[in-house]
Amino acid sequence: MPLDALEALSPLDGRYARSTDLLRPHLSEAALIRERIRIEAQWLLHLVKHAPKELPATLRIPPEVLDVAHELANDTPAEAPTSVKAIELKTNHDVKAVEYWVRDQLDSAGASPAVLELVHFGCTSEDINNLAYARMLSSARETLLEVLRHLIDTLRELSGLHAPLAMLARTHGQAASPTTLGKEIANTVSRLTHTHDRWKKVTIRGKFNGAVGNYNAHLVAAPNTDWPQLAKSFVESMGLSFNTITTQIEPHDWIAEYCDAIAATNVVLIDFSRDIWGYISLGYLKQRAVSGEVGSSTMPHKINPIDFENGEGNLGIANALLHHFAEKLPLSRWQRDLTDSTVLRNLGVALGHTLIAWNSIERGLAKIEANPERIAEDLDNAWEVLGEAVQTVLRANGVPNGYELLKEFTRGRQIDAKIYKKFVSTLPLGIEEKTRLAALKPSDYVGLAAHLTTQV
């Protein structure tokens, strides 16, 4: 029975339902069932293709049965998940329900009892499940990487646009040597590019070796078949890397790496969201009003940075789950316990909150613009930041105690252009150096910021 979004316990299926639609084909319960069906069907077809001599039934499958198997492997019927769930009400076992449903489809197509016994042959539930989750997370990664690349491209465009816009830096929250707005955005672009590549490179692995990972049942049933090679070719046929040695479960180390990589991306974006929030608060960035939107229920003038706040909040929820997955999933008592089952079902929750956050930040970026006048105002009121420049020139010219001299002059004092230039005139430097320092303004003192921005 369809659930009203207003009655949903999770906001992913309620308030944010439309925002997470992109992931439903990859990480929903229906997606899990479809992948299980495909793997059961593909395993049958793989056995038929390689036809172990000790499994004669692989040679006696009618074309119409093979056609159904190919259909299940490639184009699972839309109603399949609902039908499987109905069987699960009786079996109280999700993977067994899939097996029975697949057998029913092949039986209806005329499969013999011997052929039906090839469905789920030599498998434990984890053989099906680990491959299903691997394929789901692989396809979800492709989808989310596209979203992330678009966000990175948006930030790269903004960094280029504002590469020369000088801005007061703030270390420890205090006025510091100037930078440019574009350079600060470029820093985020560089970090996200690294985390993007790290996540993309995580190897997705699968196992298919039976109840405790030793091919026990396989070898008893067909001792002359090279089961490790057959399993390897099967796993690799699905675009996955084969894990040779496991217990009953694929140890989930790769899922931990996968989750860590996403969490690293989210940490960068939490950092970025907080910085942008701060720059909006300072007035360095202006938000464009959106017709019809309300910023406050009592203060009509307000335009709140809600997209960045929403992004930060959702990233926090996502990372709490992702860190738990990374710490918990590689742990299993002896050859198998079932604590991973319910945890794995929440992978979509973490990635759903991640998707909401990434899109929210992208939406926020579309509403902001730089405020050069406000940025320039702060720069022009911070001539003390040139103290670094002056004391470094003094050092370069061999003048002793340059740092101490500037510390005494600038620390805790408000310096303006007049005071700064008068001080420069008293320095024990040549006329050329004095002239150069006297001409220096905070807005000029940005080093290679604009050039560095082009590196991303």
VEXDREN-2710 file (C-alpha; in Angstrom, 1 decimal):
% VEXDREN-2710
k/r/px/py/pz
1/MET/0.0/0.0/0.0
2/PRO/1.5/3.4/-1.0
3/LEU/2.6/5.5/1.9
4/ASP/1.5/9.1/2.1
5/ALA/4.6/11.3/2.2
6/LEU/3.1/13.2/5.2
7/GLU/2.9/9.9/7.1
8/ALA/6.5/8.8/6.4
9/LEU/8.7/8.2/9.4
10/SER/11.9/9.2/7.6
11/PRO/12.1/12.6/5.9
12/LEU/13.8/10.9/3.0
13/ASP/10.5/9.4/2.0
14/GLY/8.5/12.3/3.3
15/ARG/9.6/15.9/3.1
16/TYR/12.6/15.1/0.9
17/ALA/11.0/12.4/-1.2
18/ARG/11.4/14.2/-4.5
19/SER/15.0/15.1/-3.6
20/THR/16.0/11.5/-3.3
21/ASP/14.2/10.1/-6.3
22/LEU/17.5/9.8/-8.1
23/LEU/18.7/7.1/-5.8
24/ARG/15.5/5.0/-5.6
25/PRO/16.4/2.9/-8.7
26/HIS/19.7/2.0/-7.0
27/LEU/19.3/1.7/-3.3
28/SER/15.6/1.0/-2.5
29/GLU/14.2/-2.3/-1.2
30/ALA/12.8/-2.9/-4.7
31/ALA/16.3/-2.3/-6.2
32/LEU/17.8/-4.9/-3.8
33/ILE/15.2/-7.5/-4.8
34/ARG/15.7/-6.8/-8.5
35/GLU/19.5/-7.2/-8.1
36/ARG/19.0/-10.5/-6.2
37/ILE/16.7/-11.8/-9.0
38/ARG/19.3/-10.8/-11.7
39/ILE/22.1/-12.5/-9.8
40/GLU/20.1/-15.7/-9.4
41/ALA/19.3/-15.7/-13.1
42/GLN/22.8/-14.8/-14.2
43/TRP/24.3/-17.6/-12.0
44/LEU/22.0/-20.1/-13.7
45/LEU/23.0/-18.8/-17.1
46/HIS/26.7/-18.9/-16.1
47/LEU/26.4/-22.5/-15.1
48/VAL/24.7/-23.2/-18.5
49/LYS/27.4/-21.4/-20.4
50/HIS/30.3/-23.4/-18.7
51/ALA/28.2/-26.6/-18.3
52/PRO/30.2/-28.6/-15.7
53/LYS/30.1/-32.3/-16.7
54/GLU/28.8/-33.2/-13.3
55/LEU/25.7/-31.0/-13.8
56/PRO/24.1/-32.6/-16.8
57/ALA/20.9/-30.6/-16.4
58/THR/22.8/-27.6/-17.7
59/LEU/22.7/-29.2/-21.1
60/ARG/19.0/-29.9/-21.1
61/ILE/17.4/-26.5/-20.8
62/PRO/14.7/-25.6/-23.4
63/PRO/15.2/-22.4/-25.3
64/GLU/12.0/-20.9/-23.9
65/VAL/13.4/-21.4/-20.3
66/LEU/16.7/-19.8/-21.3
67/ASP/14.7/-16.9/-22.7
68/VAL/13.0/-16.3/-19.4
69/ALA/16.3/-16.6/-17.5
70/HIS/17.8/-13.9/-19.8
71/GLU/14.8/-11.7/-19.3
72/LEU/15.1/-12.0/-15.5
73/ALA/18.8/-11.3/-15.7
74/ASN/18.5/-8.2/-17.9
75/ASP/15.0/-6.8/-17.7
76/THR/13.3/-7.9/-14.4
77/PRO/9.5/-7.4/-14.5
78/ALA/8.3/-4.3/-12.7
79/GLU/5.9/-6.3/-10.5
80/ALA/8.7/-8.7/-9.4
81/PRO/9.6/-7.0/-6.1
82/THR/5.9/-7.0/-4.9
83/SER/5.5/-10.6/-5.8
84/VAL/8.7/-11.6/-4.0
85/LYS/7.6/-9.7/-0.9
86/ALA/4.4/-11.7/-0.9
87/ILE/6.4/-14.9/-0.8
88/GLU/8.6/-13.5/1.9
89/LEU/5.5/-13.2/4.2
90/LYS/5.5/-17.1/4.2
91/THR/9.2/-17.8/4.2
92/ASN/10.3/-15.0/6.5
93/HIS/13.5/-15.2/4.5
94/ASP/14.2/-12.5/1.9
95/VAL/16.7/-14.3/-0.3
96/LYS/14.8/-17.7/-0.2
97/ALA/11.7/-15.8/-1.4
98/VAL/13.7/-14.5/-4.4
99/GLU/14.9/-18.1/-5.1
100/TYR/11.3/-19.4/-5.0
101/TRP/10.0/-16.6/-7.2
102/VAL/12.7/-17.2/-9.8
103/ARG/11.9/-21.0/-9.8
104/ASP/8.3/-20.2/-10.3
105/GLN/9.0/-18.1/-13.4
106/LEU/11.2/-20.8/-14.9
107/ASP/8.7/-23.5/-13.9
108/SER/6.0/-21.6/-15.7
109/ALA/8.2/-21.6/-18.8
110/GLY/8.6/-25.4/-18.7
111/ALA/11.8/-26.0/-16.7
112/SER/12.2/-29.5/-15.5
113/PRO/12.7/-30.3/-11.8
114/ALA/16.4/-30.9/-12.5
115/VAL/16.8/-27.5/-14.1
116/LEU/15.0/-25.8/-11.2
117/GLU/17.5/-27.3/-8.8
118/LEU/20.2/-25.3/-10.5
119/VAL/18.6/-22.1/-9.2
120/HIS/20.7/-21.0/-6.2
121/PHE/23.0/-24.0/-6.7
122/GLY/25.8/-24.1/-4.2
123/CYS/24.8/-20.6/-2.9
124/THR/24.4/-19.2/0.6
125/SER/22.3/-16.1/0.9
126/GLU/25.4/-14.0/1.3
127/ASP/26.6/-15.0/-2.1
128/ILE/23.6/-13.4/-3.6
129/ASN/23.5/-10.4/-1.2
130/ASN/27.1/-9.3/-1.4
131/LEU/26.9/-9.1/-5.2
132/ALA/23.5/-7.4/-5.0
133/TYR/24.9/-4.7/-2.7
134/ALA/28.1/-4.4/-4.7
135/ARG/26.1/-3.7/-7.9
136/MET/23.7/-1.3/-6.2
137/LEU/26.6/0.7/-4.7
138/SER/28.4/0.7/-8.0
139/SER/25.5/2.1/-9.9
140/ALA/24.7/4.6/-7.1
141/ARG/28.3/5.8/-7.2
142/GLU/28.0/6.5/-10.9
143/THR/24.9/8.6/-10.3
144/LEU/26.3/10.5/-7.3
145/LEU/29.7/11.1/-9.0
146/GLU/27.8/13.0/-11.7
147/VAL/26.1/15.2/-9.1
148/LEU/29.4/15.8/-7.4
149/ARG/31.2/16.6/-10.7
150/HIS/28.5/19.2/-11.4
151/LEU/28.9/20.8/-8.0
152/ILE/32.7/20.9/-8.5
153/ASP/32.2/22.5/-11.9
154/THR/30.0/25.2/-10.4
155/LEU/32.6/25.9/-7.8
156/ARG/35.4/26.0/-10.3
157/GLU/33.4/28.5/-12.4
158/LEU/32.9/30.7/-9.3
159/SER/36.5/30.5/-8.3
160/GLY/37.6/31.7/-11.8
161/LEU/35.0/34.5/-11.8
162/HIS/36.3/35.8/-8.4
163/ALA/40.0/34.9/-8.8
164/PRO/41.2/38.6/-8.7
165/LEU/38.7/39.8/-6.0
166/ALA/40.9/40.7/-3.0
167/MET/39.5/39.8/0.3
168/LEU/40.6/40.0/3.9
169/ALA/41.6/36.6/5.2
170/ARG/40.7/35.6/8.8
171/THR/42.9/33.2/10.6
172/HIS/41.6/32.4/14.1
173/GLY/38.7/34.7/13.2
174/GLN/41.1/37.7/13.1
175/ALA/42.2/39.9/10.3
176/ALA/45.0/38.2/8.4
177/SER/47.0/38.6/5.2
178/PRO/44.6/39.1/2.3
179/THR/43.6/36.4/-0.2
180/THR/41.1/36.5/-3.0
181/LEU/37.5/35.1/-2.9
182/GLY/38.3/33.0/-5.9
183/LYS/41.4/31.4/-4.3
184/GLU/39.4/30.4/-1.2
185/ILE/36.7/28.7/-3.4
186/ALA/39.6/27.1/-5.4
187/ASN/40.8/25.5/-2.2
188/THR/37.5/23.7/-1.9
189/VAL/37.6/22.7/-5.6
190/SER/41.0/21.2/-5.1
191/ARG/40.0/19.2/-2.0
192/LEU/36.8/18.0/-3.6
193/THR/38.6/16.9/-6.8
194/HIS/40.9/14.7/-4.6
195/THR/38.0/13.1/-2.6
196/HIS/36.1/12.6/-5.9
197/ASP/39.0/10.7/-7.3
198/ARG/39.5/8.8/-4.1
199/TRP/35.9/7.6/-4.1
200/LYS/35.9/6.7/-7.8
201/LYS/39.0/4.5/-7.3
202/VAL/37.6/2.4/-4.5
203/THR/37.6/-1.2/-5.8
204/ILE/34.2/-2.9/-5.5
205/ARG/34.6/-6.5/-4.6
206/GLY/32.4/-9.6/-4.6
207/LYS/32.6/-13.2/-3.4
208/PHE/30.8/-16.4/-4.5
209/ASN/32.2/-19.3/-2.5
210/GLY/29.5/-20.8/-0.4
211/ALA/28.5/-21.2/3.2
212/VAL/31.9/-20.6/4.8
213/GLY/34.0/-19.6/1.8
214/ASN/35.5/-23.0/1.0
215/TYR/33.3/-24.3/-1.8
216/ASN/32.4/-27.2/0.5
217/ALA/29.1/-28.1/-1.1
218/HIS/30.3/-27.4/-4.6
219/LEU/33.2/-29.8/-4.3
220/VAL/31.1/-32.6/-2.9
221/ALA/28.5/-32.2/-5.7
222/ALA/31.0/-31.7/-8.6
223/PRO/34.6/-32.6/-7.5
224/ASN/36.1/-32.2/-11.0
225/THR/34.9/-28.7/-11.6
226/ASP/37.3/-25.7/-11.0
227/TRP/34.8/-23.9/-8.7
228/PRO/37.1/-21.0/-7.7
229/GLN/37.7/-20.2/-11.4
230/LEU/34.0/-20.5/-12.2
231/ALA/33.1/-18.2/-9.3
232/LYS/35.8/-15.7/-10.3
233/SER/34.6/-15.5/-13.9
234/PHE/31.0/-15.1/-12.7
235/VAL/31.9/-12.2/-10.3
236/GLU/34.1/-10.5/-12.8
237/SER/31.4/-10.8/-15.5
238/MET/29.4/-8.3/-13.4
239/GLY/32.2/-5.7/-13.5
240/LEU/33.3/-6.5/-9.9
241/SER/36.7/-7.5/-8.5
242/PHE/36.8/-11.1/-7.2
243/ASN/37.6/-11.6/-3.5
244/THR/39.4/-15.0/-3.3
245/ILE/39.4/-15.7/0.4
246/THR/36.5/-14.9/2.7
247/THR/34.3/-16.5/5.4
248/GLN/30.6/-16.8/4.7
249/ILE/30.5/-13.1/4.1
250/GLU/32.5/-10.8/1.9
251/PRO/34.3/-8.9/4.7
252/HIS/32.9/-5.5/3.6
253/ASP/36.3/-3.8/3.8
254/TRP/35.7/-2.2/0.4
255/ILE/32.4/-0.8/1.7
256/ALA/34.2/0.8/4.6
257/GLU/36.6/2.4/2.1
258/TYR/33.7/3.5/0.0
259/CYS/31.9/5.1/3.0
260/ASP/35.1/6.7/4.3
261/ALA/35.6/8.3/0.8
262/ILE/32.1/9.8/0.7
263/ALA/32.5/11.0/4.3
264/ALA/35.7/12.7/3.4
265/THR/33.9/14.6/0.6
266/ASN/31.2/15.5/3.0
267/VAL/33.7/16.9/5.6
268/VAL/35.1/19.2/2.9
269/LEU/31.5/20.4/2.1
270/ILE/30.7/21.0/5.8
271/ASP/33.8/23.1/6.0
272/PHE/32.8/25.0/2.9
273/SER/29.2/25.5/4.0
274/ARG/30.3/27.0/7.3
275/ASP/32.7/29.4/5.5
276/ILE/30.1/30.5/3.1
277/TRP/27.7/31.0/5.9
278/GLY/30.3/33.2/7.6
279/TYR/31.0/35.2/4.5
280/ILE/27.2/35.8/4.1
281/SER/27.1/36.9/7.7
282/LEU/30.0/39.4/7.1
283/GLY/28.2/40.7/4.1
284/TYR/31.0/39.6/1.7
285/LEU/28.4/37.6/-0.1
286/LYS/24.9/38.7/-0.9
287/GLN/21.9/36.5/-1.3
288/ARG/19.4/37.1/-4.0
289/ALA/15.8/37.3/-2.8
290/VAL/13.5/34.6/-4.3
291/SER/10.0/35.7/-5.0
292/GLY/7.5/34.1/-2.6
293/GLU/10.1/32.8/-0.1
294/VAL/9.9/33.7/3.5
295/GLY/13.1/34.1/5.6
296/SER/11.6/34.5/9.0
297/SER/8.1/34.2/10.4
298/THR/8.5/37.5/12.3
299/MET/11.3/39.4/10.6
300/PRO/10.3/40.0/7.0
301/HIS/13.7/41.6/6.0
302/LYS/15.7/38.4/6.5
303/ILE/17.1/36.2/3.7
304/ASN/18.6/33.3/5.7
305/PRO/21.4/31.1/4.3
306/ILE/19.1/28.1/4.6
307/ASP/20.6/26.1/1.7
308/PHE/24.0/26.0/3.3
309/GLU/22.5/25.3/6.8
310/ASN/20.4/22.5/5.3
311/GLY/23.4/21.1/3.5
312/GLU/25.5/21.1/6.7
313/GLY/22.8/19.4/8.7
314/ASN/22.2/16.7/6.2
315/LEU/26.0/16.1/5.8
316/GLY/26.2/15.6/9.5
317/ILE/23.5/12.9/9.5
318/ALA/25.1/11.2/6.5
319/ASN/28.5/11.2/8.0
320/ALA/27.3/9.8/11.4
321/LEU/25.9/6.8/9.4
322/LEU/28.9/6.5/7.0
323/HIS/31.4/6.5/9.9
324/HIS/29.3/3.8/11.6
325/PHE/29.2/1.7/8.4
326/ALA/33.0/2.0/8.1
327/GLU/33.6/0.9/11.6
328/LYS/30.9/-1.8/11.9
329/LEU/30.6/-3.6/8.6
330/PRO/34.1/-5.1/8.5
331/LEU/33.3/-6.7/11.9
332/SER/31.7/-10.2/12.0
333/ARG/31.7/-12.8/14.8
334/TRP/33.5/-15.9/13.6
335/GLN/32.4/-16.9/10.1
336/ARG/29.2/-14.9/10.1
337/ASP/26.7/-13.0/12.2
338/LEU/23.7/-11.1/11.0
339/THR/24.3/-7.7/12.5
340/ASP/25.4/-6.4/9.1
341/SER/22.1/-7.1/7.5
342/THR/20.1/-4.3/9.0
343/VAL/23.1/-2.0/8.8
344/LEU/23.5/-2.6/5.0
345/ARG/19.8/-1.7/4.5
346/ASN/20.6/1.9/5.7
347/LEU/23.3/2.6/3.1
348/GLY/20.6/4.3/1.0
349/VAL/19.7/6.5/4.0
350/ALA/23.3/7.9/4.3
351/LEU/23.6/8.4/0.5
352/GLY/20.1/10.0/0.5
353/HIS/21.1/12.6/3.0
354/THR/24.4/13.1/1.1
355/LEU/22.4/13.7/-2.2
356/ILE/20.1/16.2/-0.4
357/ALA/23.0/18.1/1.0
358/TRP/25.0/18.3/-2.3
359/ASN/21.9/19.6/-4.2
360/SER/21.1/22.0/-1.4
361/ILE/24.6/23.5/-1.5
362/GLU/24.4/23.8/-5.3
363/ARG/21.1/25.5/-5.0
364/GLY/22.5/27.9/-2.4
365/LEU/25.4/28.8/-4.7
366/ALA/22.9/29.8/-7.4
367/LYS/21.5/32.5/-5.0
368/ILE/24.7/34.2/-3.9
369/GLU/26.9/36.9/-5.4
370/ALA/30.0/38.7/-4.3
371/ASN/29.7/42.1/-2.6
372/PRO/32.9/43.9/-3.7
373/GLU/32.0/47.1/-1.9
374/ARG/31.7/45.4/1.5
375/ILE/34.8/43.3/0.9
376/ALA/36.8/46.4/0.0
377/GLU/35.5/48.2/3.1
378/ASP/37.0/45.6/5.4
379/LEU/40.3/45.6/3.5
380/ASP/40.6/49.3/3.7
381/ASN/40.1/49.2/7.5
382/ALA/42.9/46.6/8.0
383/TRP/46.2/48.3/7.1
384/GLU/47.7/46.4/10.0
385/VAL/47.8/43.3/7.9
386/LEU/50.7/44.8/5.9
387/GLY/52.8/44.3/9.0
388/GLU/53.8/40.9/7.6
389/ALA/54.9/42.5/4.4
390/VAL/57.0/45.2/6.0
391/GLN/58.7/42.9/8.6
392/THR/59.6/40.4/5.8
393/VAL/61.2/43.1/3.7
394/LEU/63.2/44.3/6.8
395/ARG/64.4/40.7/7.2
396/ALA/65.3/40.5/3.6
397/ASN/67.4/43.6/4.0
398/GLY/69.2/42.3/7.0
399/VAL/67.5/44.8/9.4
400/PRO/67.6/43.2/12.9
401/ASN/64.4/42.7/15.0
402/GLY/62.1/43.4/12.1
403/TYR/59.4/41.2/13.5
404/GLU/59.6/42.8/17.0
405/LEU/59.5/46.3/15.5
406/LEU/56.3/45.5/13.6
407/LYS/54.7/43.7/16.5
408/GLU/55.1/46.8/18.7
409/PHE/53.7/49.0/15.9
410/THR/50.7/46.9/14.9
411/ARG/49.6/44.4/17.5
412/GLY/46.2/45.3/18.9
413/ARG/46.1/48.7/17.1
414/GLN/43.9/50.1/14.4
415/ILE/46.2/51.2/11.5
416/ASP/45.0/53.4/8.6
417/ALA/46.8/54.4/5.4
418/LYS/48.2/57.7/6.9
419/ILE/49.7/56.0/10.0
420/TYR/51.1/53.1/7.9
421/LYS/52.8/55.4/5.4
422/LYS/54.3/57.6/8.1
423/PHE/55.7/54.5/9.8
424/VAL/57.2/53.2/6.6
425/SER/59.0/56.6/6.1
426/THR/60.8/56.0/9.4
427/LEU/62.2/52.5/8.5
428/PRO/66.0/52.0/8.0
429/LEU/65.5/51.1/4.4
430/GLY/66.6/52.5/1.1
431/ILE/64.4/55.0/-0.8
432/GLU/63.4/52.4/-3.4
433/GLU/62.2/49.9/-0.8
434/LYS/60.4/52.6/1.2
435/THR/58.6/53.8/-2.0
436/ARG/57.5/50.3/-2.8
437/LEU/56.2/49.6/0.7
438/ALA/54.5/53.0/0.9
439/ALA/52.6/52.3/-2.4
440/LEU/51.4/48.9/-1.1
441/LYS/47.7/48.6/-0.2
442/PRO/45.9/45.7/1.6
443/SER/44.0/45.0/-1.7
444/ASP/47.4/44.6/-3.5
445/TYR/48.8/42.3/-0.9
446/VAL/47.4/39.0/-2.2
447/GLY/50.6/37.2/-3.3
448/LEU/49.9/34.6/-6.0
449/ALA/46.3/34.0/-5.1
450/ALA/44.9/34.8/-8.5
451/HIS/47.5/32.7/-10.2
452/LEU/47.0/29.8/-7.8
453/THR/43.3/29.8/-8.6
454/THR/44.0/28.9/-12.2
455/GLN/45.7/25.7/-11.0
456/VAL/42.3/24.1/-10.4
END
